Amino acid sequence: MKNCLKDVDWKKVGTFAGGVLFGTAGIRILSSKDAKKVYTNCTAAVLRAKKCVMAAANTIQENCGDIYADAKDINEKREAAADELFFEDASTDVKASDSTVTE
């Protein structure tokens, strides 16, 4: 029996026993009423933060939609102006060619 106890690594046994003790105490501490209050307050803070982040995200999304709509309007106006210039130049060329034919 004495030989059996000599072969035991007491450092590992002590580490294991300490882990079991710490784990048992940790479970008791983590499940206490005070700990539950901390968890509740932390969860409430996270929910408040989520609300703020979602409000900011909605504002950004609305601004992006406005910017996109304005950009489309600008491009439509530019295309209309370009088309108007193209057709004015084309009609001027037609009138110039008509006047040369009749002369």
C-alpha positions, 0 to 999 in steps of 0.5 A, a space after each residue: 500500500 505504501 508503494 502505491 501512495 509513493 507513485 501518486 503525483 500529489 501535485 496533480 491530485 491537489 490541482 484536481 481537488 482545487 478545481 473541484 472545490 473552485 467549480 463547486 464554489 463557482 456554481 454557488 456564487 454564479 447562481 446566487 441572487 446577487 449574481 442574478 441581479 448582475 445578469 439582469 442589469 447587464 441584459 437590460 444594458 445590452 437591450 438599451 444598447 441594441 435599441 440605440 444601435 437600431 435607431 442609428 441604423 434606421 437613420 442611416 438607412 433612411 439617409 441612404 434611401 434619400 441619397 439614392 433617390 436624389 442621385 437618380 433624380 440628378 441622373 435623370 435630369 442630366 440624361 434629359 438635358 443631354 437628350 435635349 442637346 442632342 435633338 437640338 443639334 440634330 434639328 439644326 443640322 436638318 435645317 441647315 441641310 434643308 436650306 442648302 438644298 432649296 438654294 
